[in-house]
Amino acid sequence: GVAGSEAADKVPPPDPNDPAVQMRINNLSKWATVKDVKHLLERRLGLTGVRKVRKISNQDYAFVYFQSAQERLAADSGINGHKWKGSVLSTAQAKPLDPDRHLKREREGG
């Protein structure tokens, strides 16, 4: 079983679509930019492994992609309850976008 042990050493790169490395941050300022959020995470909170931040303007949340699940977990405890720009931040598991959500909204009449 020598051949099998070599493969175990090579850790596959994390899948950016893996929910374990994704996070949603709620209660952000609607005017915060991706740069603001990155600065908050890396400078103010000293987090590592932030790979990508997605922030939609006029929304009070952002999605963050991390290099590893461990770094995402560390960020979780750092961000939760942190006060920034007058709001207490909270984190959530980033759910993959539901492709049917537009249809559902029409059916519900809202």
VEXKEDO-800622 format. One line per 8 residues: for each residue x, y, z of N, C-alpha, C. Coordinates in Angstrom, 1 decimal. Layout:
N
X/Y/Z/X/Y/Z/X/Y/Z ~ ... .
//
This chain:
110
0.8/-1.2/0.0/0.0/0.0/0.0/0.8/1.2/0.0 ~ 2.0/1.2/-0.6/2.9/2.4/-0.6/2.3/3.5/-1.6 ~ 1.8/3.1/-2.7/1.3/4.0/-3.7/0.2/4.9/-3.1 ~ -0.7/4.3/-2.3/-1.8/5.0/-1.7/-1.4/6.1/-0.8 ~ -0.3/5.9/0.0/0.1/6.9/1.0/0.6/8.1/0.4 ~ 1.2/8.1/-0.8/1.7/9.3/-1.5/0.6/10.2/-1.8 ~ -0.5/9.7/-2.3/-1.6/10.5/-2.7/-2.2/11.3/-1.5 ~ -2.2/10.6/-0.4/-2.8/11.3/0.8/-2.0/12.5/1.2 .
-0.8/12.6/0.9/0.0/13.8/1.2/-0.4/15.0/0.4 ~ -0.8/14.8/-0.8/-1.2/15.9/-1.7/-2.6/16.3/-1.4 ~ -2.7/17.4/-0.7/-4.1/17.8/-0.4/-4.6/18.5/-1.6 ~ -5.8/18.1/-2.1/-6.4/18.8/-3.3/-6.7/20.2/-2.9 ~ -6.5/21.2/-3.9/-6.9/22.6/-3.6/-8.4/22.6/-3.3 ~ -8.8/23.5/-2.4/-10.2/23.6/-2.0/-11.0/24.0/-3.2 ~ -12.2/23.4/-3.2/-13.1/23.8/-4.3/-13.8/25.1/-3.9 ~ -13.7/26.1/-4.7/-14.3/27.4/-4.4/-15.8/27.3/-4.2 .
-16.4/26.3/-4.8/-17.9/26.1/-4.7/-18.3/25.3/-3.5 ~ -17.3/24.9/-2.7/-17.6/24.1/-1.5/-18.1/25.0/-0.4 ~ -19.3/24.7/0.1/-19.9/25.6/1.1/-19.0/25.8/2.3 ~ -18.1/24.8/2.6/-17.2/24.9/3.8/-16.3/26.1/3.7 ~ -16.0/26.6/2.5/-15.1/27.7/2.4/-15.8/29.0/2.1 ~ -17.1/29.0/2.1/-17.9/30.2/1.8/-18.6/30.7/3.0 ~ -18.8/32.0/3.1/-19.5/32.6/4.2/-20.3/33.8/3.7 ~ -21.4/34.0/4.4/-22.2/35.2/4.1/-22.1/36.1/5.4 .
-21.8/37.4/5.2/-21.8/38.3/6.3/-23.0/39.2/6.2 ~ -23.7/39.3/7.2/-24.9/40.1/7.3/-24.7/41.4/8.1 ~ -25.6/42.4/7.9/-25.6/43.6/8.6/-24.5/44.6/8.2 ~ -24.0/44.4/7.0/-23.0/45.3/6.5/-23.6/46.6/6.1 ~ -22.8/47.7/6.0/-23.4/48.9/5.5/-23.7/48.7/4.0 ~ -24.8/49.3/3.6/-25.2/49.1/2.2/-24.2/49.8/1.3 ~ -23.5/50.8/1.8/-22.6/51.5/0.9/-21.2/51.0/1.0 ~ -21.0/49.9/1.8/-19.6/49.3/1.9/-19.3/48.7/0.6 .
-18.0/48.8/0.2/-17.5/48.3/-1.0/-16.7/47.0/-0.7 ~ -16.4/46.3/-1.8/-15.6/45.0/-1.6/-14.3/45.4/-0.9 ~ -13.7/46.6/-1.3/-12.5/47.0/-0.6/-12.7/47.2/0.9 ~ -13.8/47.8/1.2/-14.1/48.1/2.6/-14.2/46.7/3.4 ~ -14.9/45.8/2.8/-15.1/44.5/3.5/-13.7/43.8/3.6 ~ -12.9/43.8/2.6/-11.6/43.2/2.6/-10.7/43.8/3.7 ~ -10.8/45.2/3.8/-10.0/45.9/4.8/-10.5/45.5/6.2 ~ -11.8/45.4/6.4/-12.3/45.0/7.7/-11.8/43.6/8.1 .
-11.9/42.6/7.1/-11.5/41.3/7.4/-10.0/41.1/7.7 ~ -9.2/41.7/6.8/-7.8/41.5/6.8/-7.0/42.4/7.8 ~ -7.5/43.7/7.8/-6.8/44.7/8.7/-7.4/44.7/10.1 ~ -8.6/45.0/10.2/-9.2/45.1/11.5/-9.3/43.8/12.3 ~ -9.7/42.8/11.6/-9.9/41.5/12.2/-8.7/40.6/12.1 ~ -7.7/41.0/11.2/-6.5/40.2/11.1/-6.7/38.8/10.6 ~ -7.7/38.6/9.7/-8.0/37.3/9.2/-7.1/37.0/8.0 ~ -6.8/35.7/7.9/-6.0/35.2/6.7/-6.9/34.3/5.8 .
-6.4/34.1/4.6/-7.1/33.2/3.7/-8.3/33.7/3.0 ~ -8.5/35.0/3.0/-9.6/35.6/2.3/-9.2/35.6/0.8 ~ -10.0/34.8/0.1/-9.6/34.6/-1.4/-10.4/35.6/-2.2 ~ -11.7/35.8/-1.9/-12.5/36.6/-2.7/-13.7/37.2/-1.9 ~ -14.1/38.4/-2.2/-15.2/39.0/-1.6/-16.2/39.4/-2.7 ~ -17.4/39.1/-2.5/-18.5/39.5/-3.4/-19.5/40.3/-2.7 ~ -19.6/41.6/-3.1/-20.5/42.5/-2.4/-21.4/43.2/-3.5 ~ -22.7/43.1/-3.3/-23.6/43.8/-4.3/-23.9/45.2/-3.6 .
-23.7/46.2/-4.4/-24.0/47.5/-3.8/-25.5/47.6/-3.5 ~ -25.8/48.4/-2.5/-27.2/48.6/-2.0/-27.7/47.3/-1.3 ~ -26.9/46.3/-1.0/-27.3/45.2/-0.2/-26.5/45.2/1.1 ~ -27.1/44.7/2.1/-26.4/44.7/3.4/-25.7/43.4/3.8 ~ -25.3/42.7/2.7/-24.5/41.5/3.0/-23.5/41.3/1.9 ~ -22.5/40.4/2.2/-21.5/40.1/1.3/-21.2/38.6/1.4 ~ -20.6/38.0/0.3/-20.2/36.7/0.3/-18.6/36.7/0.3 ~ -18.0/35.8/1.2/-16.6/35.7/1.3/-16.2/34.3/1.0 .
-15.1/34.2/0.2/-14.6/32.9/-0.2/-13.2/32.8/0.5 ~ -13.0/31.7/1.2/-11.7/31.5/1.9/-10.9/30.4/1.2 ~ -9.6/30.4/1.6/-8.7/29.4/1.1/-9.0/28.0/1.7 ~ -9.4/28.0/2.9/-9.7/26.7/3.6/-10.8/26.8/4.6 ~ -11.4/25.7/4.9/-12.5/25.6/5.9/-12.0/26.1/7.2 ~ -10.8/25.8/7.6/-10.3/26.3/8.9/-10.3/27.8/9.0 ~ -9.9/28.4/7.9/-9.8/29.9/7.9/-11.2/30.5/7.9 ~ -12.1/29.8/7.3/-13.5/30.2/7.3/-14.0/30.2/8.7 .
-13.7/29.1/9.4/-14.2/28.9/10.8/-13.6/30.0/11.7 ~ -12.3/30.3/11.5/-11.7/31.3/12.3/-12.4/32.7/12.1 ~ -12.7/32.9/10.8/-13.3/34.2/10.5/-14.7/34.3/11.1 ~ -15.4/33.1/11.2/-16.7/33.1/11.7/-16.7/33.7/13.1 ~ -15.8/33.2/14.0/-15.8/33.7/15.4/-15.3/35.2/15.4 ~ -14.4/35.6/14.5/-14.0/36.9/14.5/-15.0/37.9/14.1 ~ -15.8/37.6/13.1/-16.8/38.5/12.5/-18.1/38.6/13.4 ~ -18.5/37.4/13.8/-19.8/37.4/14.6/-19.8/38.3/15.8 .
-20.7/39.2/15.9/-20.8/40.1/17.0/-19.8/41.3/16.9 ~ -19.0/41.4/15.8/-18.1/42.6/15.7/-18.9/43.8/15.2 ~ -18.7/44.9/15.9/-19.4/46.1/15.6/-18.6/46.9/14.5 ~ -19.3/47.2/13.4/-18.6/47.9/12.3/-19.6/48.9/11.7 ~ -19.2/50.1/11.6/-20.0/51.2/11.0/-21.4/51.2/11.7 ~ -21.5/51.0/13.0/-22.7/51.1/13.7/-23.6/49.9/13.7 ~ -23.2/48.8/13.1/-24.0/47.6/13.1/-23.2/46.4/13.6 ~ -23.9/45.5/14.3/-23.3/44.3/14.8/-23.4/43.3/13.7 .
-22.2/42.8/13.2/-22.2/41.9/12.1/-22.6/40.5/12.6 ~ -23.1/39.7/11.6/-23.3/38.3/11.9/-23.0/37.5/10.6 ~ -22.6/36.3/10.8/-22.3/35.4/9.7/-23.3/34.3/9.5 ~ -23.3/33.8/8.3/-24.3/32.7/8.0/-23.6/31.8/7.0 ~ -24.1/30.6/6.9/-23.6/29.7/5.9/-24.1/30.3/4.5 ~ -23.2/30.4/3.6/-23.5/30.9/2.3/-24.3/29.8/1.5 ~ -25.5/30.1/1.2/-26.3/29.0/0.5/-26.1/29.2/-1.0 ~ -25.9/28.1/-1.7/-25.8/28.3/-3.2/-27.1/28.9/-3.7 .
-27.0/29.8/-4.7/-28.1/30.5/-5.2/-29.1/29.5/-5.8 ~ -30.4/29.7/-5.5/-31.4/28.8/-6.0/-31.9/29.2/-7.3 ~ -31.6/28.4/-8.4/-32.0/28.9/-9.7/-33.5/29.1/-9.9 ~ -34.3/28.4/-9.1/-35.7/28.6/-9.2/-36.3/29.7/-8.5 ~ -35.5/30.5/-7.8/-36.1/31.5/-6.9/-36.9/32.5/-7.5 ~ -36.6/32.9/-8.8/-37.5/33.9/-9.5/-38.9/33.3/-9.7 ~ -38.9/32.0/-10.1/-40.2/31.4/-10.4/-41.0/31.3/-9.1 ~ -40.4/30.9/-8.0/-41.1/30.8/-6.7/-41.7/32.2/-6.4 .
-41.0/33.2/-6.5/-41.4/34.5/-6.1/-42.7/34.9/-7.0 ~ -42.7/34.6/-8.2/-43.8/34.9/-9.1/-45.1/34.1/-8.6 ~ -44.8/32.8/-8.3/-45.9/32.0/-7.9/-46.6/32.4/-6.6 ~ -45.7/32.9/-5.7/-46.2/33.4/-4.4/-46.9/34.7/-4.6 ~ -46.8/35.3/-5.7/-47.4/36.6/-5.9/-46.7/37.8/-5.2 ~ -45.4/37.5/-4.8/-44.7/38.6/-4.2/-43.5/39.0/-5.0 .
//
